[in-house]
Amino acid sequence: MSAKRYPLPKRFNAALSERAYDKLRALNAHYGFGNNYILTILLESLDDVADSKFLEKAFRDFEAEYGAPKIDKMGK
């Protein structure tokens, strides 16, 4: 029996830092999923794989170093 394909109906372009892209590629190589699936798995499982305190710190550290980007309403 062949595996079912998980539907990914939302598509968007995403820019990544070299470090983030290297990690994405390493996860892809280790688990054998495409980049879209890796990102989907991580985001859908974020509460399970990331400690909320560390996640909050990561966002605050990023904001402190680079500032908060302007929010793009994606054409809405």
C-alpha positions as CSV (number, residue, x, y, z in Angstrom):
1,M,0.0,0.0,0.0
2,S,1.4,3.4,-0.9
3,A,1.6,6.2,1.6
4,K,-1.0,8.9,1.5
5,R,0.1,12.3,0.5
6,Y,-0.4,15.1,3.1
7,P,-2.1,18.0,1.5
8,L,-0.3,21.4,1.6
9,P,-2.8,23.8,0.1
10,K,-1.1,27.1,1.3
11,R,1.9,28.2,-0.7
12,F,4.1,31.2,-0.1
13,N,7.6,32.4,-0.7
14,A,9.8,32.5,2.4
15,A,13.2,34.0,2.7
16,L,15.6,32.3,5.2
17,S,19.0,33.1,6.6
18,E,21.8,30.9,5.5
19,R,21.9,29.4,9.0
20,A,18.2,28.6,9.0
21,Y,18.4,27.2,5.5
22,D,21.3,25.0,6.5
23,K,19.3,23.6,9.4
24,L,16.3,23.0,7.2
25,R,18.4,21.1,4.7
26,A,20.0,19.1,7.5
27,L,16.5,18.1,8.8
28,N,15.5,17.3,5.2
29,A,18.6,15.1,4.8
30,H,18.1,13.3,8.1
31,Y,14.3,12.7,7.9
32,G,13.8,12.5,4.1
33,F,11.0,15.0,3.9
34,G,10.9,18.0,1.6
35,N,11.4,21.6,2.9
36,N,7.6,22.2,2.9
37,Y,6.9,19.2,5.0
38,I,9.7,19.9,7.4
39,L,8.3,23.4,8.0
40,T,4.8,22.1,8.3
41,I,5.8,19.5,10.8
42,L,7.8,22.0,12.9
43,L,5.1,24.6,12.9
44,E,2.2,22.2,13.6
45,S,4.2,20.6,16.4
46,L,5.7,23.7,17.8
47,D,4.0,23.4,21.2
48,D,5.4,19.9,21.5
49,V,8.9,20.5,20.3
50,A,9.7,23.9,21.8
51,D,9.6,25.1,25.4
52,S,7.5,28.3,25.4
53,K,10.0,30.2,27.6
54,F,12.8,29.4,25.2
55,L,10.7,30.3,22.2
56,E,9.7,33.6,23.8
57,K,13.4,34.3,24.5
58,A,14.4,33.5,21.0
59,F,11.8,36.0,19.6
60,R,12.8,38.7,22.1
61,D,16.6,38.2,21.4
62,F,15.9,38.4,17.7
63,E,13.9,41.6,18.1
64,A,16.6,43.1,20.3
65,E,19.2,42.5,17.7
66,Y,17.3,43.2,14.5
67,G,14.2,45.1,15.5
68,A,10.7,44.0,14.8
69,P,9.8,43.9,11.1
70,K,6.9,45.7,9.7
71,I,3.9,43.3,9.5
72,D,2.9,42.7,5.9
73,K,-0.8,42.0,5.6
74,M,0.0,39.8,2.5
75,G,-2.2,42.0,0.3
76,K,-5.2,42.0,2.7
